[in-house]
Every structure is written in C-alpha cells, then in structure tokens.
Amino acid sequence: MISRTAFTIIALLGVALVVSSCGKLDQEEFEMWKNEHVSQIEQSEADMSNKITMLDGKVDQQGKDLTEAISRAKDEAIAASQQGDADSIAAAMQSAKEQDAQLRADLTKSIDMQGQKAMDFAKGEDAKLQKHLDAQGEDHKAQDAAIKQLESKVMALEEGLAMVAEEVTAVPTLLVTVTFSSGRTALSSDAKQMLDGIVEQLMEASDAKIKVVGHADGMPVLRGSYRSNWDLSQARANSAAKYLQSKGIDAGSIDAVGKAHTDPVAPQNTAAGRAMNRRVEVILVPAH
C-alpha cells in the first residue's frame, strides 16, 4: 500500500504539472506553495500520528482495564461461589444439628417411655413375687418345723447307729474258714494262703483276742492217734494256731478250742456236707 506522504507528493506533482501547463505559477511560487503544503501535510501527519498514538494508548489502557475487570469479575465469581458453598455447608450443618437434636429428643422420649413400661412391669412382677414369697414363707415355716422334727429323728438315728456300731465292733467277727481232708490235721497250701491273708489284720488288732475253733464231720474215729472227734477237732485248731504264731502273732492272744461235730454248717449225711464241716474258723473277738 502507498504511504500517505508518497500519495501527497504525487498529488502535488500532479497539481504542479497542471499549474505549469497552465503557465500561471513560476518556479519560485511553486516551491513556496509546495513547501507550504508539504508542511501542512507533515503537520497533519504528525497530528494524525499523535492521535494514533493516543488511540493505541487508549486501546492498551482499555485492554488492561478490561483484563483487570475480567480478573476482578473472575475473583468475584470465585468468591461468590465459595461464599455460596460456605453458605450451603453452613445451612447443611445447621439442618444436621436440628435433625440430630430432633432425633435425640425422639430417642430420649422413646427411652423414657420404655423405661416407664419396664418399671411398671417390674413393679407388677415384684408384687407377684412378694405375694409368692409370702405364700412360700408360710410353707417354709411349716417345712422348718418338719425339718426340725426330721433333724431330731436323724440325731436320734445317728445316736442309735453309733451304739449299733459300738455293738458291732464288740461282736466277734469270722475272718476266715479253712477245711481239712477226712481224718487230717495238717494245713493244705490253700489253707496256709488263706491264713496268710488275715495276718496283717490280726497284727493291727493287738488288743483283741483271736479264737481258733476246730470242727469235725462226726464220722467215728477208728484209727490214728486221735481217739474221738473232739481230739481231732482240737488238733486241727492247734495246727492253725501254731501256723499263725509262726507268722508273728502273739501266742497269748490266741485261744484254740475244738468243738468236735457239735456245730455243723452243712448236713452230716452227705459227703459234701461233711467236707464243709471238717474245718477251722479264725474268729476275731474285740476287747471289751
């Protein structure tokens, strides 16, 4: 694009040619005219440049002002948004507090109602229980009287049992019975084993008497060194007593006696019965 100055000069040259061709202006007048118009044109250009500069400054200032206004508007919008959020949060918190207070009030009311119901129920149950206890109290009185009577009877029974126990301890006790072959007085191995089983018990009863009783089967004694069932039964008792003495039993505590066939424990007319009657009994007699 042709600048304004070049355009002006071309215009002046055109005017100059026109004037020259017309012959109205001489060279000096033309120069004066040209210079005057050039000065005017330059002044106009300077004025125009100043105006453009002022306009650019205004545009820049307006752009700056617009940027600042946009920034302020943005900040204000953000602040307004934040304030709106804060207000919303505050409103929500207030609503939550109100709901919490209402919930607590409802819960407290419900608890109070349940507590009152529980107290009323407890009072009713207490009254029933007290009535039941009162009725049981009368029963307990009767039961206590019956229990006292039973206790008296039990005490009497215990005293009786103690007396019986004393009597039992004073009663002779059969500890063991050993048997013999027909016409024999020697102890068999089984008989010795049975006597061994009571030695410790006899040792512990040091203040008691030990009665060793011999028996016969009642059959006539036709041969041997024994003249009768009396002699035979005594020999059997002596045999058992000597064996106990050999085991450490004090001879002074032993009393050996023969009863012949006067105290049978089985029928005398059978072989099995007679075998049972050929025996020696060891009896513990407590001290009185």
Helices and strands as residue ranges (DSSP letters): H 4-22, H 27-170, E 173-179, H 189-196, H 199-204, E 209-214, H 229-246, G 251-253, E 254-258, H 271-277, E 279-285
